[in-house]
Amino acid sequence: MESAELQTRIEALEASLKMATAINSEAFYWWCTALMLAIHAGFLAYEMGASRAKNALASGLKNLVAFAFIVPTFFFVGWFIYNAFPTGLTISEAGYGALPWSANMGPNLSDNASGIFWAAFTLFAATTASIMSGSVIERIRISGFTILAIFLGSVVWILGAAWGWHPSGWLTSVLGLHDVGAAGCVHTIAGFFTLGVLINLGARIGRFNADGTVNEINGHNMPMSLIGLMLIVMGFFGFLGGCIIYTGDTWMTIYNTPTTLSAFGFNTLMGVAGGMLGCYLVTRDPFWMMSGALVGVISAAPGLDVYYPPLAFLISFAGGCVIPKLHNVLLTRFKIDDAVGAVAVHGFGGVWGLVACGIFAAGYPNAEGPAVSFLGQVESAAVFMLLGFVPGYGLSYVLKVVGLLRCSEEVEMAGLDLAEVPVKAYPESRIPAFGDGALSPAE
């Protein structure tokens, strides 16, 4: 009897420990998701600040609308795509458990994981739309943008995540992709999707002269933009925390390789600093310096679990030095009017991060599939680039043909706030911060 009683107590203790582990894991991702909301507060502030006063609220409103639409569409479509297609375009058995009517997709006392992981991935999805949002300010229609955002956030990026940011994803199992911080499936895909949209959207009125030279179009509130960018950096700690699998007694990457929060702490901060200093060195521009913080995180993201911190700093510093130059090439040579440099920061920054991991982490073993290799990282980057660009270009072209992509010239000249928003951002006739210049509706 004593032995049976002891066994019962041991089993009860084990069950209690198992439940405590599940609850601790659930709480960890709950707070990661909450912290990721700072990313969206940041995008909201920095895009409104980067817009002229006549477009400030319209720039912010489209972010809010996209966020609100992506939450339900990711519930009905996105989570199924992630679980269904890791091996390609064949539906896996796990996909059926992510259908919206599944028992896992609602309150279920036996499931402490599905809802909280869905929430974190939903915030990743909204981030992809926010990446695109800044580039297209001041001339895109909110209706067209919303369609693009839903397709990017609830279909395109999550298909890339199934392929390359999943324990069984074919990019890892076949090519050996290593991208623990999602530089590829989030940033590269979103950046190249945005590039496809910008080609069809065209430049803002007045951006280029007849001879092709560039005119500066400055936002109305640089301090707001800088604060917004710092909020995005803050939110990245929730984003990257959501990239780690917490099992209660150990930490694993999305690929089931061992890691620690300490590794992420070292290399995230070193990446932020390296990117900031690199961009400041080549531009002396505070906006680009803070954008460099994003460049730095993205550059270091694929190898956060394995890099020696000074190496993460150098990789990010190199990215910070190069990315602003690539943005200038897009602007001056290809006449791509990317209002905030998102294609370069996220698209090219993501590619650099993947390639750098292939250079500096070559030979590191993945839990499944071949070890990390330069060729595997480059091939995976090419897949992400195409997966982003082709749908972005194709869908925006269709929207352009049917008249849903760009606002009219009259609306653009007067300001999108007058056409899209029923209230004014700055109702006073004079704003002291702008000296003695009164703002008219078209300014």
C-alpha positions in Angstrom: 0.0 0.0 0.0 2.8 2.4 0.9 4.5 1.7 -2.4 1.2 2.2 -4.4 0.6 5.5 -2.5 4.1 6.7 -3.2 3.7 5.8 -6.9 0.4 7.8 -7.0 2.1 10.8 -5.4 5.0 10.6 -7.9 2.5 10.5 -10.8 0.6 13.4 -9.4 3.8 15.4 -9.0 4.9 14.6 -12.5 1.5 15.7 -13.8 1.7 18.9 -11.8 5.2 19.6 -13.2 4.0 18.9 -16.7 1.1 21.3 -16.3 3.4 24.0 -14.8 5.7 23.7 -17.8 2.8 24.1 -20.2 1.6 27.1 -18.3 5.0 28.7 -18.2 5.5 28.2 -21.9 2.0 29.6 -22.6 2.8 32.7 -20.4 6.1 33.2 -22.2 4.5 33.4 -25.6 1.7 35.5 -24.3 4.2 38.2 -23.3 6.2 37.9 -26.5 3.0 38.5 -28.4 2.2 41.5 -26.3 5.6 43.0 -26.8 5.3 42.5 -30.5 2.5 45.0 -30.5 5.2 47.6 -30.0 6.4 46.9 -33.5 3.0 48.0 -34.8 2.9 51.1 -32.6 6.4 51.9 -34.0 5.4 51.4 -37.7 2.3 53.6 -37.0 4.4 56.4 -35.6 7.3 56.2 -38.0 5.2 56.1 -41.2 3.0 59.0 -40.1 6.1 61.0 -39.3 7.6 60.1 -42.6 4.5 61.4 -44.4 3.8 65.0 -45.2 1.2 66.5 -43.0 -1.6 66.2 -45.6 -1.1 62.4 -45.6 -0.3 61.6 -42.0 -3.6 60.1 -40.9 -4.1 58.1 -44.1 -0.7 56.6 -43.7 -1.6 55.5 -40.2 -5.1 54.4 -41.0 -4.0 51.9 -43.6 -1.8 50.2 -41.0 -4.7 49.9 -38.6 -7.0 48.6 -41.2 -4.5 46.0 -42.4 -3.9 44.8 -38.8 -7.6 44.4 -38.2 -8.2 42.4 -41.4 -5.1 40.2 -41.0 -6.2 38.8 -37.6 -9.3 37.0 -38.9 -7.9 36.1 -42.3 -4.9 34.5 -40.6 -7.2 32.6 -38.4 -9.2 31.2 -41.3 -6.4 30.8 -43.9 -2.9 31.5 -42.7 -2.5 29.0 -39.8 -3.7 26.2 -42.0 -1.2 27.1 -44.7 1.7 27.0 -42.2 0.7 23.6 -40.9 -0.4 22.1 -44.2 2.5 22.8 -46.6 5.9 22.3 -45.1 6.9 19.8 -47.7 5.8 21.8 -50.7 2.2 22.1 -52.1 1.0 18.7 -50.8 -1.3 19.0 -47.7 0.2 17.3 -44.7 -1.9 15.6 -42.0 -1.1 18.4 -39.5 -2.9 20.9 -41.6 -6.3 19.5 -40.8 -5.7 20.3 -37.1 -5.3 23.9 -38.0 -8.6 24.3 -39.9 -10.8 26.9 -38.4 -13.4 24.4 -37.2 -10.7 22.2 -35.5 -10.9 21.6 -31.7 -7.5 23.1 -31.5 -8.7 26.5 -32.9 -10.7 27.6 -29.8 -10.9 27.2 -26.0 -9.6 23.7 -25.2 -8.3 22.9 -21.7 -6.1 20.1 -23.1 -4.3 22.4 -25.5 -2.0 25.1 -24.1 -0.1 25.7 -27.3 -2.2 26.2 -30.5 -3.8 29.5 -29.6 -0.7 31.2 -28.2 1.4 30.1 -31.2 -1.3 31.2 -33.6 -1.3 34.6 -31.8 2.5 35.0 -32.2 2.4 34.0 -35.9 -0.5 36.4 -36.5 1.7 39.3 -35.2 4.4 38.1 -37.6 1.9 38.2 -40.4 0.9 41.8 -39.5 4.5 42.7 -39.5 4.9 41.7 -43.1 2.1 44.1 -44.1 3.6 46.9 -42.0 6.9 46.4 -43.8 5.2 47.1 -47.1 3.1 49.9 -45.7 5.8 52.5 -45.3 7.1 52.2 -48.8 3.8 53.0 -50.5 2.7 56.0 -48.5 1.1 59.1 -50.0 -0.3 57.6 -53.2 -1.8 54.2 -52.6 -5.5 53.7 -52.1 -6.5 52.2 -48.7 -8.7 49.6 -50.5 -5.9 48.4 -52.7 -3.4 48.4 -49.9 -5.7 46.3 -47.7 -6.1 43.6 -50.4 -2.3 43.5 -50.8 -1.7 43.3 -47.1 -4.2 40.5 -46.6 -2.6 38.5 -49.4 0.9 39.1 -48.1 0.1 38.5 -44.4 -2.3 35.6 -44.6 -1.0 33.7 -47.7 2.4 34.6 -49.2 4.8 35.0 -46.2 3.2 32.1 -44.3 3.7 29.7 -47.3 7.4 30.8 -47.1 7.4 30.1 -43.4 6.0 26.6 -44.0 8.8 25.9 -46.4 11.7 27.5 -44.5 10.7 28.3 -40.9 9.2 25.0 -39.9 10.9 21.9 -38.4 9.9 19.9 -41.4 10.1 22.7 -44.0 11.6 21.5 -47.3 14.1 24.3 -47.5 15.7 23.0 -44.3 15.3 19.3 -44.9 16.5 19.5 -48.5 18.8 22.6 -48.7 19.9 22.9 -45.0 18.4 26.4 -44.5 19.2 28.0 -41.2 17.2 31.2 -40.4 16.3 31.2 -36.7 15.2 34.9 -36.7 13.0 34.7 -39.8 15.1 37.1 -42.0 14.0 35.1 -45.0 10.3 34.3 -44.6 9.4 37.6 -43.0 11.8 40.3 -44.2 13.0 39.0 -47.6 9.5 38.0 -48.7 7.9 41.2 -47.5 10.7 43.3 -49.0 10.5 41.8 -52.5 6.7 41.7 -52.4 6.9 45.4 -51.8 9.3 45.9 -54.7 6.8 44.2 -57.0 4.1 46.6 -55.8 6.2 49.7 -56.1 7.0 48.9 -59.8 3.2 49.0 -60.6 2.4 51.8 -58.1 4.9 54.3 -59.5 6.6 57.3 -57.8 4.9 60.1 -56.0 4.2 63.2 -58.0 7.2 65.5 -57.9 9.7 62.8 -56.8 11.6 62.9 -60.1 12.3 65.7 -62.5 12.0 65.4 -66.3 15.7 64.7 -66.5 15.4 61.9 -64.0 17.1 63.8 -61.1 15.6 63.2 -57.6 13.7 65.7 -55.5 13.7 65.2 -51.7 10.2 64.7 -50.2 10.6 65.0 -46.5 8.2 63.8 -43.8 6.6 66.3 -41.6 7.8 64.9 -38.2 11.3 63.4 -38.0 11.2 63.0 -34.2 8.0 60.9 -34.5 9.7 58.7 -37.0 12.7 58.2 -34.8 10.6 57.3 -31.8 8.6 54.9 -34.0 11.7 53.1 -35.2 13.0 52.7 -31.6 9.6 51.2 -30.7 10.1 48.7 -33.5 13.5 47.8 -32.1 11.9 47.2 -28.7 9.2 45.0 -30.3 11.9 42.9 -32.0 12.7 41.4 -28.6 9.1 40.0 -28.5 9.4 39.0 -32.2 12.7 37.1 -31.6 11.5 35.6 -28.3 8.6 34.2 -30.4 11.2 32.5 -32.6 12.3 30.2 -29.7 10.6 27.0 -28.6 10.4 27.0 -24.8 9.9 23.4 -23.5 10.1 24.2 -19.8 13.6 23.0 -19.1 15.4 23.9 -22.4 15.2 26.3 -25.3 15.2 25.2 -28.9 15.1 27.1 -32.3 12.3 26.6 -34.7 14.5 23.9 -36.2 14.7 21.9 -32.9 18.4 22.8 -32.5 19.5 23.9 -29.0 19.9 27.6 -28.1 19.5 30.0 -25.2 17.9 33.4 -24.6 21.4 34.5 -23.6 22.6 33.9 -27.2 19.8 35.9 -28.6 20.4 38.7 -26.0 24.1 39.0 -26.9 23.6 38.9 -30.7 20.4 41.0 -31.0 21.9 44.0 -29.2 25.2 43.6 -31.0 23.3 43.5 -34.3 21.3 46.6 -33.4 24.5 48.6 -32.6 26.4 47.4 -35.6 23.6 48.3 -38.0 23.1 51.8 -36.4 26.8 52.6 -36.6 27.2 51.3 -40.2 24.2 53.4 -41.5 25.4 56.5 -39.5 28.9 56.2 -41.0 27.7 56.3 -44.6 24.7 58.7 -44.3 25.0 60.9 -41.1 21.2 60.8 -41.3 19.3 60.1 -38.1 16.4 58.4 -39.9 18.8 56.0 -41.6 20.7 55.5 -38.3 17.6 54.2 -36.7 16.7 52.3 -39.8 20.1 50.8 -39.4 19.0 49.2 -36.1 16.5 47.2 -38.1 19.2 46.4 -40.7 21.4 45.1 -37.9 18.8 42.8 -36.4 17.8 41.4 -39.8 21.4 40.9 -40.8 22.2 38.9 -37.7 18.9 37.1 -37.4 19.6 33.9 -39.3 22.5 33.0 -37.0 21.5 34.5 -33.6 21.9 31.1 -32.0 25.5 30.5 -33.2 27.3 33.7 -33.8 30.1 35.0 -31.5 28.7 38.5 -30.6 31.6 40.5 -32.2 30.9 38.6 -35.4 27.2 39.5 -35.2 28.3 43.1 -34.8 30.5 43.0 -37.8 27.9 41.3 -40.0 25.4 44.0 -39.0 27.9 46.8 -39.4 28.6 45.6 -43.0 24.9 45.5 -43.7 24.5 49.0 -42.3 27.2 50.3 -44.6 25.8 48.7 -47.7 22.0 48.9 -47.4 21.6 52.7 -47.7 23.7 52.5 -50.9 21.5 49.9 -52.4 18.4 52.0 -51.6 20.1 54.9 -53.5 20.7 52.6 -56.5 17.0 51.7 -56.5 16.0 55.3 -56.3 18.4 56.9 -58.8 19.0 54.2 -61.3 15.7 52.3 -61.3 13.4 55.2 -60.2 11.8 53.1 -57.5 10.2 55.6 -55.0 10.4 53.6 -51.8 9.4 56.3 -49.3 11.2 54.7 -46.3 13.7 52.4 -47.8 11.9 49.2 -46.8 12.9 47.2 -49.9 16.5 47.7 -49.1 16.2 47.4 -45.3 14.1 44.3 -45.2 14.4 42.8 -48.7 18.2 43.2 -49.3 18.9 43.1 -45.5 17.2 39.7 -45.3 19.2 38.4 -48.3 22.4 39.6 -46.7 21.5 37.9 -43.4 20.9 34.6 -45.1 24.0 34.8 -47.2 26.2 35.8 -44.2 24.9 32.8 -42.3 26.0 30.6 -45.2 29.5 32.2 -45.0 30.0 32.3 -41.3 27.9 29.3 -40.0 28.7 26.8 -42.8 28.9 23.3 -41.4 26.7 23.9 -38.4 24.4 20.9 -38.1 20.6 21.2 -38.4 18.4 18.8 -36.5 17.0 17.6 -39.8 18.5 17.7 -43.3 22.0 18.7 -44.4 24.2 21.1 -42.4 24.3 24.8 -43.1 26.0 25.7 -46.4 26.6 28.7 -48.5 24.8 27.3 -51.5 21.8 26.2 -49.4 21.4 29.7 -47.9 21.8 31.4 -51.4 19.2 29.0 -53.0 16.8 29.5 -50.1 17.2 33.3 -50.4 16.4 33.1 -54.1 13.2 31.1 -53.3 12.1 33.8 -50.8 12.8 36.6 -53.2 10.7 35.0 -56.0 8.0 34.0 -53.6 7.7 37.6 -52.5 8.2 39.4 -55.8 6.0 37.4 -58.2 2.8 37.6 -56.2 3.5 41.3 -55.2 3.9 42.3 -58.8 1.1 40.1 -60.2 -1.6 41.2 -57.7 -0.6 44.9 -57.8 -0.8 44.8 -61.6 -4.3 43.4 -61.4 -5.3 46.1 -58.9 -3.7 48.7 -61.2 -5.7 47.5 -64.2 -9.0 47.7 -62.3 -8.2 51.1 -60.8 -7.8 50.1 -57.1 -4.1 50.6 -56.7 -3.4 54.3 -56.9 -5.4 57.4 -56.0 -6.1 60.0 -58.5 -3.7 62.9 -59.2 -6.1 65.4 -57.7 -6.4 63.4 -54.5 -2.6 63.0 -54.3 -2.0 66.7 -54.7 -4.6 67.7 -52.1 -3.5 65.0 -49.7 -5.0 61.6 -48.9 -6.3 62.7 -45.6 -8.9 64.8 -47.3 -10.2 61.9 -49.4 -9.7 58.9 -47.0 -10.1 60.3 -43.4 -13.1 62.2 -41.9 -10.9 64.0 -39.4 -7.8 66.3 -39.5 -4.5 65.4 -38.1 -3.6 69.0 -37.3 -6.9 71.0 -37.1 -5.2 74.2 -36.0 -4.4 76.6 -38.8 -0.8 77.1 -37.6 1.6 74.6 -36.1 4.4 76.3 -34.1 6.9 73.6 -34.9 6.8 74.7 -38.5 7.7 78.3 -37.9 5.5 80.9 -39.5 4.2 78.7 -42.3 0.5 78.0 -42.1 -0.5 74.6 -43.4 -3.1 74.6 -46.2 -5.0 71.3 -47.0 -2.6 70.6 -49.9 0.6 71.1 -47.9 
